[in-house]
Amino acid sequence: MNLNEREMSSLFQAVFPKLEDDRQIALLVDLPDDKEEDNSPWALRRKIAYEWFLLLQEIKSELQIDHVDLIVYRNVKSNNADLPCEMYIWNKETPSTFPNEELPQSTSIEDVFGKYQIFLVLSEYSATAPMKIAAKKYHFRAATMSGFSSDMLPALRIDYELVNKRLLQLKELLDAAHTLCLTFSVDDKSFSMKFDLRSTTAHVSGGRFPTAGMVGNLPSGETYIVPNETPQSQSEGVLPVQFDDEVVLYEIKHNKVVNVISSGRFSEIEREHLQKEPAYGNIAELGFGILRDFGISPIGEVLLDEKLGFHIAFGRSDHFGGLVGPQHFSSPQQVVHIDYVYIPETQPRVSVDKMELVFAEKSQTIMNHNEYSLWEKP
């Protein structure tokens, strides 16, 4: 069941506290090119977006908003690739595939970003990176919701005041630390990684966007940091990631994957991918999701699952303040920022046995066996 008027009003006012210049809201939706490219979750997400569009129109006076639009665009085939130059205002029924005839009213992406102050982006392919970059220039606010489904609605109803408090505590620790040390176990073997946190600061994604220029995921619930990406980075070790039943072992030096030292079908796929796209091997993000402590379960969509526990992302980082952007990839279609989540449901053979932050004069363990040791569960 979708949100009702009361729930939508409460959620919207919590996520986007009213600013003086707020006048117009846009819901952005990407469309498949044809029926063969479509899938059931994508179609359901477009239905949710259309229902939210109608719902926001009903409560816009309560939100002190003048206008709400639903805007569609041709999908970009890859997570966090740049968005297309043209978009289309949609006022019909639930959008289906990209219309090749009788296109609705078109508008440039620059006009879209300049016109609306608040965006909800319910897309198949993540638009977080391009929206973050654009928000710095156009000063809008946006919640990006790639992969959103009705299964995520419970995560919109938790105590985000407590969530934010814990995320801020994590940020304070990460900002003060110079190294993150991890010990992984894979079956009966142990692997170690250390990440260089020097000259970087953490960011909180707590489901609230109170100031212009802020963009983040919804549902939210993570603190994240880009490790040192310079050639002098001291990030190194062996990083395990499980694909189906196989665990791929990446050798990391200077914050980049330099080799795949495991064997198997997925190891070979990853090895070939890294040879073709070295930028994919950049360690772009260390994420500390906490929603598993609030009783939220994974559903197989990264948008939610990454907020449940620790995760590591490969690829693009410039939207988080890092150094690797689209120009480092071979083509716009190859641009990627992909998260690997370390919780038992997603990587049952891999455990984060110990997570330790190292400071100038001390160290502190913040996770044991996939469980945070900083606080009690709510």
Residue, then its C-alpha position, 0 to 999 in steps of 0.5 A: m500500500n502506498l503512502n496516504e496524504r497524512e504520511m506523505s505530508s509528514l514525510f515531505q516536511a521532515v525530509f524537506p523543511k520549508l525554505e523561503d524560495d520553495r515554490q515548485i516540486a518535480l518528480l523525475v522518472d526514467l523510462p525504458d526504451d521499449k517493452e523488452e527493456d522494461n521490468s516489473p519493479w521498474a513499472l511499479r516504481r513509475k506507478i508509485a511516482y505517478e501516484w505520488f505526483l497526484l498526491l503532492q498535487e492534492i496537498k501542495s497548499e498544505l506544503q505551501i507549494d505552488h506547482v508540482d510536475l512529473i518529468v520523464y527522461r530517457n534512461v541512461k543505461s548505467n548508475n550515476a551516469d550523466l543525465p540526458c540533455e532533454m526531459y519531458i513534462w508528463n501529465k498523462e497516465t502512469p508513464s510506460t516506455f519512452p515515447n518515440e512519437e507524439l513526445p510530450q512537452s520537452t525542456s532542457i535539463e538546464d531549465v529543469f534544474g533552474k526551475y524547481q527547488i525540490f526533486l524526488v527522483l524515482s529512477e531505475y538507474s541511480a541519478t545521485a551523482p549527477m544530481k549532486i553535481a547539479a545541486k551545487k550550481y543550481h542550489f536545489r534539494a533532491a532525494t534520489m530513490s533509484g530502485f525504490s519499491s513499496d517494500m521500502l515504505p517501512a524505512l520511511r517511518i522510523d525515528y530519523e532523529l535517533v538515526n541522525k544522532r548516531l550518524l553524526q557520532l560516526k561522522e565525528l569519529l571518522d573525521a578524527a581518525h586517520t586510518l580504518c582497519l578491517t579484518f574480514s573472514v571468508d570461511d576459515k580464512s582471514f583477510s586484512m584491509k586498511f583505508d587511508l582517511r587522511s585529508t578527507t571528511a565524512h558526510v551524513s545521509g540521514g534523510r533530512f535535507p534542510t538547506a539548499g544544495m543538498v542531495g541524498n538517498l531516500p530512504s536514508g541512514e548512513t555516514y559515508i567517506v571517500p578514502n584518500e584517492t591520491p597516488q600517496s594513499q596508504s589504502e592497501g590490503v585484500l578486499p573480499v566481495q561475494f558474487d553468488d557463491e564465489v568470493v572475489l579477492y581484490e588486491i588493493k594498493h594506493n586505494k585502487v584495485v591492482n589485481v584479482i587474486s582469486s579464481g572462478r567465473f566472477s573473478e575472471i569477469e571482474r579481472e577483465h572489467l578492471q582491465k577495460e575500465p581501470a576507473y572501476g577499481n577506484i575505492a570510491e566510498l566507505g559507507f556505514g549504514i545503520l538501519r539494520d539496528f532499527g529492524i529494517s531487512p534487506i530487499g535486494e535493492v541497493l538503495l535500501d540495502e546499503k543503509l543497513g550495514f557497512h558497504i564499500a563502493f567502486g568507481r565514481s567519487d566526484h559526487f562525494g567530493g572525490l577525484v574520480g569522475p566521468q572523464h576517467f571512464s572510457s564512455p558515459q555508458q561505463v561510468v559507475h558507482i557500485d556498492y557492495v554491502y557487508i551484511p549476512e543476507t547479501q554476503p553470507r560467506v564474508s564477515v567483518d570480524k573487526m572494524e577499528l578506527v586509528f587516531a593519533e594517540k589511540s584506536q577504537t573498535i566500532m564493529n565486531h562480527n558485522e555488529y556495531s559496538l557503539w550503541e545498543k539497538p533501539 
